Amino acid sequence: MNLIYNIDFEIVGAIFVLVVYAALKIYYSNQSEVNKRFKTVVKCALAAEIMDIATAVTISYGSVIDPRLNILVNTVYFMMTFSLGYFFLRYVESYVHHSTSRIKSIRVNKIFYVLLLAVLVANMFIGFLFTFNEKGEYVHGALYLFVYLVPFYYVLFAVIVLVKNHSFFKIKQKASIGIYILMCIIGPILQMLFFLDVLLSMFTPSIAILIILFSMETPDYQLLMKTLAELDDLRKNLQIEVKKQTKAAEDRREKVERLSEQVILTLAKTIDAKDKYTNGHSERVAAYSREIAKRMGMPEEEQREIYYMGLLHDIGKIGIPDAIINKTAKLTDEEYHMILKHPEIGGEILATISELPTISIGAKYHHEKYDGTGYPNKIAGEDIPLEARIIGIADAYDAMASKRSYRDVLPQEVVRGEIEKGRGTQFEPRCADIMLQMIDEDTEYKMCEH
């Protein structure tokens, strides 16, 4: 017996979703709420694709199989479509941070989702949605349309969340989510009105999932942006509390400052973790930079700021694939140019912290050289911010004093010679002299094996 439905599109859709799921398992670290929700959406889509194909097979052979099997298979299929709608809504809501309406929506929809699954289970015994007779024929119940309207409810709710909280989404995020929503509507309509014998209802969402994968940021980047947004919110709360001029406000300020430093330290460790050879690199660069600033007579507040800049100077590497950062062989031209982009990426990321307007300086300019041959802007001399000149030599020192994927630790005399050689060309003379002094002194800043 031949299948009564053409399942070619659903098979292709299942392959697409399987590829997406494999990519998530292999390349992405599942840490942020957004990442976890997207993975769940992909799992539900894959399960729905498989069950849609299974229903086509069991319905086609309905005359020779137990009707109860058909009821079970179709029930599981509708459970998967309900789950796909519900978890896609949760995925969209996960972009909306610190919203009381979001918390209320999650509670209501979670209860509704459980009730929907209970209705499907009840239908297996009552048949008010659908059932199969002894001949294996599909029998629509009085409320059959309900199983098709539920996914549309979730799609409509996702549209409301997107529109109501549009400020939480970037343009490409709005476009990607909008395309997914549109695909979820188009597939079932095409199947019901024009292609009754072709399964399309899950094929179009599968295409949309691919679009979301390739257009949205990577999970590591999403986690980073979420943490930075939370840090920015903490800074804004601090400003409000300080204006109250109360003891409670002072206590809160101290707590927030400690938390902010902990968050920045966590970000620095996250950045260093991308390169197995640079563990502790950002903290050492920050410490060297603060010591240079201190020896230059900079105030304590500026020393603390340059310490934070040093911790986050390599934050742009979060946007560079791990395979390139840890590559031991020579980089291709394309890979090299990608590495060169990390100062600009870092500058753009840190520019989002409105309460620390100078925090991006170290990340953006630490690869500029005193003679103007650096990158990304090829600025020279005093045009390079002083903080970046300090961080630049601290970064170069630690890079030479540490083991890297492409070489071992350089001997102390070689490192010292390179800094002397770069004085006035790569490095500002004052910064170079202080770094040489620090190397020569018998202190914690002396050359050591990292």
VOGU-3710 file (C-alpha; in Angstrom, 3 decimals, decimal comma):
1> mnliynidfe> 0,000/0,000/0,000  1,290/3,494/-0,860  1,273/6,361/1,623  -1,753/8,628/1,276  0,437/11,655/2,027  3,566/12,943/0,324  6,125/13,122/3,139  9,126/14,308/1,093  9,018/17,867/2,474  8,756/16,670/6,065
11> ivgaifvlvv> 11,735/14,349/5,600  13,793/17,271/4,269  12,578/19,431/7,163  13,571/16,756/9,671  17,056/16,629/8,140  17,364/20,424/8,408  16,360/20,412/12,069  18,654/17,455/12,806  21,578/19,409/11,326  20,707/22,412/13,511
21> yaalkiyysn> 20,513/20,225/16,607  23,849/18,574/15,793  25,452/22,013/15,385  24,115/23,117/18,764  25,411/19,967/20,470  28,868/20,215/18,904  29,655/23,914/18,897  27,497/25,709/21,440  27,869/25,795/25,225  24,365/25,691/26,689
31> qsevnkrfkt> 24,485/28,267/29,497  22,120/31,215/29,038  18,330/31,040/29,195  18,066/32,143/25,548  20,358/29,313/24,436  18,494/26,703/26,460  15,140/27,822/25,079  16,394/27,713/21,496  17,714/24,179/22,004  14,334/23,139/23,382
41> vvkcalaaei> 12,582/24,642/20,338  14,872/22,658/18,046  14,210/19,430/19,979  10,434/19,966/19,800  10,616/20,745/16,081  12,611/17,569/15,424  10,180/15,470/17,473  7,182/17,040/15,690  8,751/16,363/12,272  9,346/12,706/13,156
51> mdiatavtis> 5,850/12,251/14,577  4,252/13,947/11,554  5,971/11,396/9,316  4,900/8,615/11,679  1,235/9,694/11,499  1,365/9,587/7,694  2,579/5,988/7,867  0,102/4,760/10,504  -2,882/6,494/8,882  -1,963/5,015/5,489
61> ygsvidprln> -1,897/1,536/7,022  -4,864/2,177/9,295  -6,865/-0,747/7,939  -4,287/-3,287/9,123  -3,111/-1,825/12,431  -4,821/-1,392/15,784  -6,800/1,923/15,868  -5,425/2,536/19,353  -1,917/2,810/17,870  -3,119/5,473/15,455
71> ilvntvyfmm> -4,747/7,390/18,289  -1,537/7,212/20,338  0,741/8,287/17,470  -1,491/11,227/16,515  -1,831/12,259/20,168  1,949/12,378/20,567  2,218/14,365/17,325  -0,207/17,015/18,573  1,621/17,093/21,912  4,807/17,894/20,042
81> tfslgyfflr> 3,168/20,682/18,002  1,706/22,162/21,204  5,126/21,908/22,847  6,811/23,565/19,870  4,404/26,499/20,103  4,752/26,788/23,876  8,545/26,615/23,976  8,912/28,999/21,031  6,880/31,494/23,055  9,201/30,873/26,038
91> yvesyvhhst> 12,184/31,412/23,709  10,826/34,806/22,606  10,046/35,749/26,217  13,581/34,840/27,307  14,858/37,962/25,505  12,711/40,170/27,740  14,799/40,720/30,893  13,460/42,020/34,240  9,822/42,335/33,134  7,002/41,677/35,632
101> sriksirvnk> 4,538/41,121/32,788  6,881/38,424/31,437  6,758/36,534/34,757  2,946/36,673/34,803  2,785/35,507/31,169  5,061/32,540/31,891  2,903/31,399/34,788  -0,360/31,667/32,853  0,968/29,923/29,749  2,618/27,162/31,763
111> ifyvlllavl> -0,736/26,330/33,354  -2,450/26,523/29,960  0,175/24,238/28,411  -0,321/21,563/31,088  -4,101/21,752/30,613  -3,703/21,342/26,840  -1,653/18,166/27,294  -4,296/16,899/29,729  -6,984/17,529/27,082  -5,046/15,449/24,540
121> vanmfigflf> -4,697/12,601/27,038  -8,427/12,758/27,811  -9,213/12,616/24,081  -7,552/9,202/23,861  -10,433/7,823/25,951  -13,334/10,099/24,929  -12,592/11,030/21,293  -14,065/14,535/21,326  -11,115/15,836/19,256  -10,395/12,894/16,958
131> tfnekgeyvh> -10,441/9,119/16,920  -10,099/6,151/14,522  -12,837/3,652/13,761  -12,439/-0,113/13,369  -11,641/0,352/9,666  -8,719/2,584/10,543  -10,412/5,707/9,190  -9,638/9,098/10,704  -12,771/10,444/12,442  -12,848/14,129/13,336
141> galylfvylv> -14,561/14,976/16,620  -16,736/17,995/17,347  -13,740/19,960/18,642  -11,189/18,779/16,064  -10,379/22,330/14,928  -9,043/22,941/18,452  -5,826/20,995/17,809  -4,965/23,300/14,894  -5,902/26,517/16,665  -3,660/25,950/19,704
151> pfyyvlfavi> -0,345/26,450/17,819  -1,792/29,633/16,293  -2,577/30,873/19,814  1,098/30,599/20,753  2,163/32,285/17,516  -0,238/35,171/18,201  1,002/35,473/21,785  4,625/35,557/20,539  3,696/38,431/18,203  2,207/40,332/21,155
161> vlvknhsffk> 5,359/39,783/23,243  7,575/40,911/20,337  5,564/44,080/19,670  5,030/44,985/23,324  8,716/44,551/24,197  10,295/45,609/20,899  13,045/47,578/22,651  14,567/44,297/23,932  15,142/43,020/20,376  17,588/44,062/17,663
171> ikqkasigiy> 16,389/44,517/14,098  17,759/41,182/12,877  16,195/39,432/15,863  12,815/40,946/15,087  13,180/39,943/11,438  14,236/36,347/12,224  11,470/35,791/14,771  8,956/37,435/12,439  9,946/35,095/9,594  9,530/32,078/11,894
181> ilmciigpil> 6,052/33,241/12,938  5,085/33,808/9,301  6,378/30,358/8,295  4,340/28,724/11,081  1,211/30,301/9,591  1,991/29,702/5,908  2,740/25,955/6,149  -0,579/24,803/7,662  -2,596/27,171/5,443  -0,939/25,856/2,273
191> qmlffldvll> -1,529/22,268/3,390  -5,186/22,791/4,341  -6,191/24,877/1,300  -4,028/23,768/-1,610  -1,992/20,637/-0,864  -4,269/18,286/1,069  -2,128/15,226/0,319  1,267/16,879/1,028  2,657/17,321/4,558  3,896/20,916/4,885
201> smftpsiail> 2,853/22,045/8,348  6,259/21,318/9,930  8,476/21,907/6,867  8,155/25,712/6,850  8,990/26,141/10,581  12,060/23,962/10,000  13,311/26,410/7,357  12,640/29,287/9,767  14,665/27,567/12,501  17,641/27,482/10,130
211> iilfsmetpd> 17,208/31,220/9,529  17,185/31,899/13,278  20,338/29,804/13,747  22,334/31,645/11,079  21,063/35,178/11,800  21,074/35,361/15,592  24,196/35,696/17,730  26,064/32,716/19,121  25,156/31,517/22,618  28,427/32,772/24,121
221> yqllmktlae> 27,728/36,216/22,702  24,135/36,145/23,951  25,317/35,190/27,431  27,837/38,016/27,351  25,289/40,624/26,221  22,813/39,481/28,882  25,475/39,823/31,600  26,473/43,277/30,337  22,830/44,355/30,307  22,460/43,209/33,903
231> lddlrknlqi> 25,652/45,079/34,838  24,315/48,236/33,175  21,042/47,884/35,087  22,994/47,576/38,334  24,893/50,779/37,545  21,648/52,654/36,849  20,160/51,418/40,111  23,299/52,600/41,886  22,881/56,113/40,484  19,290/56,300/41,727
241> evkkqtkaae> 20,202/55,122/45,203  23,133/57,513/45,607  20,848/60,485/44,896  18,762/59,601/47,964  21,747/60,463/50,199  20,847/57,854/52,809  22,740/55,241/54,699  20,761/52,535/52,899  21,865/53,982/49,567  25,501/53,882/50,643
251> drrekverls> 25,209/50,244/51,677  23,611/49,366/48,341  26,360/51,216/46,446  29,060/49,164/48,144  27,227/45,906/47,409  26,688/46,803/43,766  30,347/47,786/43,329  31,467/44,454/44,744  29,006/42,624/42,521  30,101/44,633/39,473
261> eqviltlakt> 33,734/43,724/40,070  32,761/40,070/40,474  30,794/40,199/37,215  33,727/41,783/35,376  36,123/39,171/36,817  33,720/36,438/35,681  33,635/37,934/32,189  37,443/38,061/32,115  37,657/34,378/33,064  35,063/33,554/30,390
271> idakdkytng> 37,154/35,351/27,770  40,389/33,638/28,822  38,658/30,247/28,809  38,291/30,480/25,017  42,052/30,020/24,725  43,410/27,115/26,774  46,876/28,729/26,735  45,861/32,102/28,212  44,366/31,175/31,568  44,662/34,229/33,838
281> hservaaysr> 45,926/36,454/31,001  43,316/39,195/31,474  43,842/39,373/35,243  47,606/39,653/34,814  47,284/42,352/32,165  44,902/44,245/34,477  47,355/43,977/37,393  50,337/45,098/35,272  48,292/48,013/33,884  47,236/49,194/37,344
291> eiakrmgmpe> 50,854/49,048/38,563  52,073/51,092/35,569  49,284/53,644/36,162  50,277/53,846/39,836  53,939/54,462/38,963  52,840/57,182/36,541  51,112/58,979/39,419  47,539/58,437/38,277  44,784/58,824/40,960  43,377/55,684/42,614
301> eeqreiyymg> 40,029/56,066/40,811  41,800/56,057/37,430  43,948/53,110/38,540  40,773/51,145/39,326  39,223/52,091/35,970  42,314/50,996/34,042  42,261/47,738/36,023  38,698/47,081/34,784  39,768/48,039/31,244  42,605/45,540/31,473
311> llhdigkigi> 40,271/42,772/32,629  38,034/43,320/29,593  40,617/44,295/26,969  40,187/41,007/25,053  36,396/40,849/25,327  36,102/41,118/21,534  37,526/37,593/21,232  34,132/36,301/22,381  33,042/36,895/18,777  35,962/34,918/17,280
321> pdaiinktak> 35,517/31,141/16,763  37,454/28,998/19,250  38,962/27,018/16,368  40,786/30,132/15,148  41,935/31,278/18,597  43,381/27,850/19,464  44,785/27,044/16,027  48,391/25,877/16,223  49,083/26,062/12,486  49,553/29,295/10,553
331> ltdeeyhmil> 46,353/31,283/10,158  44,885/31,789/6,715  44,458/35,364/5,468  40,746/35,160/6,209  41,341/33,864/9,745  43,996/36,513/10,380  41,664/39,324/9,293  38,972/37,875/11,558  41,373/38,026/14,529  42,110/41,668/13,685
341> khpeiggeil> 38,448/42,495/14,209  38,402/41,687/17,933  39,322/45,232/19,124  36,384/46,713/17,186  34,033/43,983/18,431  35,180/44,574/21,985  34,738/48,319/21,671  31,185/47,912/20,375  30,250/45,502/23,167  31,589/47,672/26,002
351> atiselptis> 30,134/50,862/24,518  26,718/49,538/25,654  27,636/50,179/29,320  26,369/53,762/29,589  27,473/54,307/33,188  31,122/53,478/32,355  31,650/55,450/29,145  35,444/54,963/29,117  35,435/51,185/29,737  35,665/50,444/25,996
361> igakyhheky> 38,954/52,348/25,487  41,246/49,476/26,456  39,452/46,917/24,307  39,244/49,190/21,254  42,746/50,696/21,157  45,148/48,303/22,915  46,577/47,065/19,581  47,382/50,568/18,304  51,141/51,251/18,088  52,963/54,426/19,085
371> dgtgypnkia> 54,302/54,896/15,539  50,851/54,506/13,949  51,313/51,039/12,430  48,844/49,266/14,726  45,172/48,454/14,267  42,265/48,966/13,882  42,569/52,772/13,320  46,337/53,225/12,837  46,453/56,195/15,195  49,778/57,276/16,697
381> gedipleari> 51,441/58,950/19,667  49,279/61,047/21,977  46,217/60,328/19,803  46,159/56,868/21,371  44,393/57,148/24,759  46,870/56,825/27,631  44,940/53,904/29,118  45,265/51,997/25,832  49,007/52,715/25,654  49,420/51,285/29,164
391> igiadaydam> 47,267/48,221/28,501  49,005/47,689/25,162  52,444/47,195/26,679  51,041/45,126/29,579  49,298/42,896/27,044  52,443/42,530/24,925  54,525/41,698/27,996  52,183/38,950/29,194  51,762/37,560/25,679  55,519/37,073/25,400
401> askrsyrdvl> 55,800/35,758/28,967  53,042/33,168/28,480  52,773/29,916/26,567  50,657/30,240/23,442  49,142/27,744/20,989  51,800/28,628/18,412  54,920/28,887/20,661  56,370/28,322/24,117  57,264/30,933/26,769  60,000/33,319/25,594
411> pqevvrgeie> 63,131/33,675/27,766  63,302/36,742/30,026  66,158/38,339/28,148  64,303/37,969/24,835  61,172/39,630/26,246  63,200/42,491/27,697  64,991/42,930/24,407  61,712/43,071/22,486  60,355/45,787/24,779  63,564/47,815/24,408
421> kgrgtqfepr> 63,365/47,331/20,639  59,735/48,507/20,590  60,364/51,616/22,721  59,203/54,626/20,713  57,798/52,504/17,878  55,335/49,960/19,239  55,332/51,299/22,809  55,179/54,769/24,317  58,645/55,496/25,822  57,343/56,277/29,338
431> cadimlqmid> 55,323/53,056/29,487  58,227/51,042/28,093  60,643/52,471/30,691  58,282/51,601/33,559  57,739/48,073/32,246  61,516/47,550/31,951  61,893/48,810/35,496  59,230/46,373/36,700  60,967/43,485/34,927  64,306/44,359/36,466
441> edteykmceh> 62,926/44,666/39,979  62,691/41,540/42,105  58,854/41,777/42,535  55,760/39,842/41,520  55,927/41,676/38,213  59,270/40,142/37,292  59,321/37,772/34,304  57,878/34,396/35,291  56,485/31,239/33,664  52,745/31,598/33,112
//
